[in-house]
Amino acid sequence: MCTGTALARSELPLALVSQHRLAERLYDRDGREEFQFQWWQSPAVLPVRRNGRIEIIPWGSKSRKGPLPYGGWVSQDHVAEGLFAHANPEEVVIPANLGWQAGAWFLIVEGIRGVVVETRSGPVVYMLMEPASNYYRNMTEQSPMMPIFVRQVI
């Protein structure tokens, strides 16, 4: 899994920061400001590169009742098998400089692959997952799944 991401302040347009009240997610890491997006935050949102620009989109579903799968992560295999065929799935990139899982921050070079699905109330994004590498399992206290990184292997 990956339950949080961080993105340098300079990566997000000021209009998005204001529109989505992201100032409360701004942290200082050794003198460098970053926005952190954690699954436990309310609302859970992620930045997404979509249609040539960055958008802030709700992250997954925290409801166990409803048409969407519970959680913020889906297996790439399940998407390929048609999990979201009814919801017009669109592959996107979730820009991030760092990822968070089980108490460990790890470097992300470009971003994480994701899928945006359309719902009645608007788009929702899920991180795409695959079985974890041995290194990722050791780094994250044996997490069985890991995000699919853009042009990066961990």
ChimeraX attribute file (.defattr): number of C-alpha atoms within 10 A of each C-alpha:
attribute: neighborCount
match mode: 1-to-1
recipient: residues
	/A:1	25
	/A:2	23
	/A:3	17
	/A:4	20
	/A:5	27
	/A:6	26
	/A:7	22
	/A:8	19
	/A:9	18
	/A:10	11
	/A:11	14
	/A:12	18
	/A:13	12
	/A:14	12
	/A:15	9
	/A:16	14
	/A:17	17
	/A:18	10
	/A:19	9
	/A:20	14
	/A:21	10
	/A:22	17
	/A:23	13
	/A:24	10
	/A:25	14
	/A:26	17
	/A:27	16
	/A:28	11
	/A:29	9
	/A:30	6
	/A:31	7
	/A:32	10
	/A:33	15
	/A:34	22
	/A:35	23
	/A:36	22
	/A:37	25
	/A:38	21
	/A:39	18
	/A:40	11
	/A:41	11
	/A:42	9
	/A:43	14
	/A:44	17
	/A:45	22
	/A:46	27
	/A:47	24
	/A:48	25
	/A:49	17
	/A:50	15
	/A:51	8
	/A:52	7
	/A:53	8
	/A:54	18
	/A:55	18
	/A:56	21
	/A:57	19
	/A:58	20
	/A:59	23
	/A:60	25
	/A:61	19
	/A:62	16
	/A:63	11
	/A:64	10
	/A:65	9
	/A:66	9
	/A:67	11
	/A:68	17
	/A:69	17
	/A:70	14
	/A:71	15
	/A:72	22
	/A:73	24
	/A:74	23
	/A:75	19
	/A:76	19
	/A:77	12
	/A:78	12
	/A:79	14
	/A:80	10
	/A:81	10
	/A:82	11
	/A:83	16
	/A:84	19
	/A:85	11
	/A:86	10
	/A:87	16
	/A:88	12
	/A:89	19
	/A:90	13
	/A:91	16
	/A:92	20
	/A:93	21
	/A:94	27
	/A:95	25
	/A:96	25
	/A:97	18
	/A:98	20
	/A:99	23
	/A:100	19
	/A:101	19
	/A:102	14
	/A:103	10
	/A:104	12
	/A:105	17
	/A:106	18
	/A:107	14
	/A:108	21
	/A:109	15
	/A:110	16
	/A:111	25
	/A:112	25
	/A:113	21
	/A:114	28
	/A:115	24
	/A:116	25
	/A:117	20
	/A:118	15
	/A:119	13
	/A:120	6
	/A:121	6
	/A:122	10
	/A:123	18
	/A:124	21
	/A:125	28
	/A:126	25
	/A:127	29
	/A:128	27
	/A:129	23
	/A:130	17
	/A:131	16
	/A:132	19
	/A:133	16
	/A:134	12
	/A:135	10
	/A:136	21
	/A:137	16
	/A:138	11
	/A:139	17
	/A:140	21
	/A:141	12
	/A:142	14
	/A:143	18
	/A:144	15
	/A:145	20
	/A:146	22
	/A:147	25
	/A:148	22
	/A:149	22
	/A:150	16
	/A:151	11
	/A:152	11
	/A:153	10
	/A:154	15
